[in-house]
Amino acid sequence: MNKLSIALAASLLAMSSTAHALDQVASPQPVIAKPACGGELEPWFNGLINEAKAAGVTDKGISELFKASMDDKVLERDRAQGVFNQTFLTFSSRMVSDYRLKQGAANLKKYADTFARAEAEYGVPGPVIAAFWGLETDFGAVQGDFDTLNALLTLSFDCRRPELFRPQLIALLKLFDSGVVDAKTTGAWAGEIGQMQMLPSDYLERGVDGDGDEKVDLKHSAPDAIMTAARVMHDLGWRKGQPWLEEVKLSRELPWENAIRTNRLPHSKWAEWGVTGMKGPLGPDDGDASLLLPMGRKGPAFLSYANFDIFVEWNKSIIYATTAAYFATRLAGAGPLEPTNPEVGLNPEQMKELQNKLAARGHDMGPKIDGVFGILTRDAVREEQIRLGLPADSWPTPELLGKL
C-alpha cells in the first residue's frame, strides 16, 4: 500500500454535507455497516466517521482524521515481528541485560514512594511494573517515533487485525477530544503510547494521575506511567501477595504431557515428579502452579502461577511474557538462570515445514503457515510427540520433523 492521503474522502464527505457539517458530525448517529477492510477508501472512511460519531467523538477528534494518512512502514513492522522467531534464551539474554538490571534497581529506588503506593492501591509489586517499564521503553528513553494516529488508521484499514485496532483508533480520537493526548503524539508502530506503551483504550479508561498535577501524562510522567500500569494489571486480575514465576530444577523424567501452562497442580504433585526449587525442596502448597518449559525438558524450567497469566495478557507472546516475568524475578532478588543444554530447535523455514506437516495431519495452524512457534503449534507438537512415543515436552526438534 502506498502512503494514501485521506483528503479525497474528506472532500467527498464535505461535498455531501450541509454548511453545518461539523455540527452534524458531532451529533450521535447510528453506526452504519462497516465496509470490508482494505477495500474502497471512501466508504470505509465514511463508515469510520459514523462509528466515531456514534461513540461520542466530537468535532475536535474527528477533524484530526482529515489530516491523517496511511503509512507503509507500519505494515512493514507488523509483518516482520522478529521477536516471535527467537528462542527464550536468545531473547531473554538480550533483553534482561546488566544495564537494564542496574537501571531497574535505580528506578525502583528513585520512585520507591510511587511503587509503594502502586502496590498498596493495586497489589502489584514494584519489580513487576519496573520489568515492563524496562522492556517496553528502557524506562521511558525509547518510546517510538511513529505517528500514532497514522499507525492506528493504517492498521484499522489493513485486513490482518482490523477488529483489534479500530476500537483503539476510536479511543485515540476521544483522547484528542479531551486534550489528554496531543494529535501529533508519537509512539510504537502498533499505536501504543508512553513509557509503558499503553494502548489508547487503557490510557482513556485506566489512566492514573500519579504525580498529583491533575492530568494524566503517560509520556513524560514516570509516576503517572507507574500507577497506570499497576491499575491495568490489577484490572486484568493480578492477585496481591501471590507469586508469578520461579525457576526450578528437574531431577528426573516426568510425564511431560503435563507441562502445559494452563495445567496448574500443587507443589506436592510436582515434587512427587521430581521438581525441586533452586536451593532445595519446593515450598509448601501455597497456590497451584504449572510447569513451564519454554525450550523443552532440557532447557530452562519454571513453575508459573496464576499471576503469570497477567504477563501473557500484556503480551500474547509466551517468549516475551516469560522474559518479562523472569526479569521481574531478577529485580525482586532472584539470581540468573542456571545453565542448561536445550535440544536444538528449528529455524523459521523448518518451522514452516513442520507446520505444513502438522496441518496435513489435521492440526489447526491458524489462518496461515507463518513459521512462528505459537500456542497452536506448541499444542500440535505435544500431541504428535505423544502419538510417536517421544517425550511430550512441546519442543519441536529436527528429530520430530524427521519422524513426521
N, C-alpha and C positions, 0 to 999 in steps of 0.2 A: 504494500500500500504506500502510495506517495503521500507526502505531507499535505493533507487536504484542508483547505480553509473552509469553514462553515459559513462564510459570508453569503454564499448563494442561498443557503437555507434561511438565513436571517432575512435577506431581501425578499424572498418569496413569502415568508411569514408576514413581513411588514406590508407587502402589497395587498394581502388578503385581510388586513386588519383595518379597524377604524382609526380615526385620528387619536383615539384614546387607547392605543394598542397596549401600552404598558399597564394602564389601569385594568384592562381586561386580562392581561397576563397574570396579574396578581390575584384575580378572583378565582377561588377554588372551582374546578370543573371536573367532571368525571374523567377517569383515566381511559384513553382510547386503547384499542388493541395494540400491543407492541409489535412493530414491524420486525421481520426477520433480521437477525444480526447480519452485518456485512452486506446488506442489500443497498437499495437506493438511499442516499444520504438524506434527501429532503424529507420523505415521510418518516424516516427514523428520528430525525431531529425534531420534527413537529410532535411526534409521539412523546419524545423526551420532555419537551416543553410542557405538554399537557400533564404528564405524570408529575413534573416538578410543581406545577400549579396546584394540582390536587393534593400534593404533600404539604402545601403551605409555604412554598418558596415564594418570595416576593420579588419586586422589580429588581432590587439590588443584586440578588443572587442570579436571577435569570439573565440579566443584562450581560453578566460576565461570560455566559455561554457563547454570545455572539462574537467574542474575541478569541475563542479557543480554536485549536487546530489539532489534527491527528499527528502522531509522532511515530515514525518508523522505528526509532531507537528503542521505544518502549516494547514494541513487539519483538525486536531482536533479543532484548533481555528476557522477555517472557519465554522465548523458545530455547534459551541457552542457559538454563539454571544448573551450572556445573556442580553445585554442592550435592545434588542428588546422585551423582555418579562417583562420589568419593566414599571410601570406607570410613568407619567411625574413627579408627586410629589415625588415618591421614587427616581427616577434618579436625578432630579434637586436638591433635598435636599442634596444628597451625593456629587454631582459634584460642586455645587456652594457653597462651604464651606467658613467659615470665613477665613481660611488660604489662599484660592485662591483669595478671595476678597482683602485681605491685600497685597498679592504678586502682584496681578494685579495692584493695586493702586501704589505700589512701582515701578513696572516696567514702568508704564505709566510716572512716574516722571523721572526715571533713563534715559529712552530713549525718552524723550519728543521731542528732536530735530528730531529724526528719525520718530516718529509718526507724527509730524507736516509736515515733508516732504512727508510722505506717503499720508497724506490727501490732501496736495497741489497738488501732482502729479497724484494721482489716485482717490481722492474723498472719500476714505474710512476712517471713524473716528477711532482714536486710540482704544477706548473701544471695537469696533467690532473685530479688529485684536487681541487685548490682550485676548479677550474671547476665541477665537480659540486657541491661544498660550497656555493658561492655561488648557483648556480641553484636548488638544491633548497630551501635554508632560509636564505639570506642569512647563511651562515656560523654557523648554529645559532640565529639570532634568531627565526625563524618556522618552528616545527616542526609546526604543525597542532594543532587542538583537538577533533578527532573522537575519540570513544571507540573505541579500536582493536578491541576485542572486538565491539562492536555493529556496527562498519563491516564487519568480515570475516564476521560472521554474516549480515548483510543481503546482502552480495554473493555469499555461498555459496548462499543460498536463492533469490536472483534468477536468472532464466533466461538472462541475457545471457552471462555468462562464469563459470559455477559451477566448471568444471573448473580454472580458474586460481586461484580464491580458496579453495576448500575445503581444499586442501593447506596453504595459508597459515594457515587457521584452526586446523588440527591442530598446525602448528608453533608457533603462538602459545600454545596450551594447554600445550605442552611447555616453553615459556619460563616460563609461570606455575608449572609443576611445579617447575622448578629454582630458582625465585626470582630468576632473572636479570632478569625484567621484572615490574613490579607489575601486578596485574589491572586497575587503574584507569588504566593508561597511555593517553595520547592521542597522536595523530599525524595523518597525512594521511587523507583520506576513503577512499583505497584500501587502507588498512591498513599503510602504510609508517611506520617508526618511526625517530626520532632525527635527528641532524644531517645525515646523508647519505640519510635516507629509505629505510632498508633494509627489505625485506620480512622477515617473521618467519623464513622458511626460511634466508635468508642470515645473519640475526642468530644463529640457532641453530647453523648449521653452519660459519660462517666468521667469527664474532665474534672479535676480537683484543684482548687486554688491552694497550693501547698505553702506559699510564702506570704499569704495574707495581703496581697496587693489588690484584691477584689477583681482579679481576672485570671484566666487560665491560659498560660503560655507554655506549651509543651516544647517549643523550640529553644527558648532561651532560659527558662527557669528550671533548674535541676529539682528543687523541691516540688514544683508542680508535676514534673515528669515522674518522680518517685512515687508520690501519693496517688497519681492516676494509675500507674502500673499496678500498685497494690490493690486499688479498687477493682481494676479489671480482673486480676487473678482471684480476688475474693468472689466476684460475681460469677466467675467460671467454676467456683466450687472448692476453692482452697480450704483445707482442713487445718485449723490453727493447732500448733503444737505437734503436728504429725510429720514423720519423715517423708522424703521423696525418693531418695536413691541411696544405695550403699553398695560399695564394691564387695564382692565375696570370692571365695575360693571353691573350686570343685574338686573334691578329694577322690572321686571315683566316677565310674559311669553311672548314669541315672536314666530314667525313662524320659528321653529328650523331648518327646512329643508334648510333654507338659510345660515346656519352656515357651509359653505364649504370654504376651503382655497382659491379656485380659484374664488369665488363669491364676487368680490370687489364692494362695494357700498359706496356712500358718507356718511360722518358723519351725515348729516341731516336725512338720512334714518334710520341709526342705532339709532339715538336719538329718532326718531319717535317711534321706537320699544322698547324704554326704556333702551337703553345702555347709561351709563354715564362714565365720567372719574373718577379716584380715588379721585379727590378733587373737583368735580363739573361737570358741563355740558361738553360735548365733545367740542373741539375747532372747529373753522370754517373749512369748507371743503377745505383741502389742499392736497388732494390725496385720492383716493378711498382705502377702507380697507375692509378686510374680518374678520368675527368673528371666532376666533379660540378657540375651546373648547376641549383641549386635554383629558379631563376626563368627558365630558358631561356637561350638563347645570347646574349642582350643584357643579362643580369643578372650578378651575381657569379659567378665561376668558380673552382673549386678542383680540385686533384689530391688525391684521398683514397687513403690507403694501407690495408694490412690492419688496422692498429690502429684505423682509423675504425669497423670493424665492432663494436668493443667499445662505442663510443658508441651504436651502434644497438641492441646487446643491452641496454644500460642503459635506453634508452627507444626504442621502436619508431618513434616519430615522426621522420621524416627532418628536419623543421624543428627539432625540439628537439636531435637528435643533431648536426646541423650547427652549430647555435648553440653548444652545449657545446664542440664541437671548436674552433670559431673563438675562443671565449672562452679556451680553454686556450692557443691560439697567442698571443693578446694577452698573457696572463700570462707566457708564455715569451719575450716581447720583440718579437713581430711588430707591425707598425703597423696602423692602422684600415683598413677596407675602402676600396678605390678606388671613386670614384663611378661608377655605371653607369646605364643608362637602359633597364630591362627593359620588355618589352611588357606592356600592360595585361592582367591576368588576369581570372578570373571570380569573381563574388560567389557566395555559397553557393547561391542559387536557380538561378543559371546553371549552377553545377557540378552540381546535381541534374538539370537539363535535359540537360546533356552526358552524365551517367552513364546516364540513360534511353536516350539515343540510342546510346550505346556498347553497352548491354545489348541493344538491339534488333538490333544488328549482330552479336550473338553473343559479345560480350566478357564475361568473368566480372567482375561488380561486387560480389561478396561476397553476404552474406545479405540486404542491403537497400540501397536507394539512400539515402545519408546526406549527400551534399554535401561530403564530406571528400576532399581531394586526397591519397589514399594510393597505395600501390605499385601496386595493381591498376589504378587509374585512370591513373596515370602510364604504365604499360606499354601500356595500350589506346590512350592518346593517341599514343604513339610509333608504334604500328602503323598507326593511321589517318592520321597525318601522312605516313608512308611511302607508303601507298596513294594519298593525294591529291596526292602530289608536293610536300608542304610540308617545310620544314626540320624534321627529326625530332629536336627537342630536348626532347620530352616535356612542354613547357609549354603548357597549354590556354589558348587565346585566343578572343575573340569571333569572329575570322576562322574558326577551326576549327569552332566551334559553328555558325556560319552555313553552312559547307560541308557539314556533316553533315546 
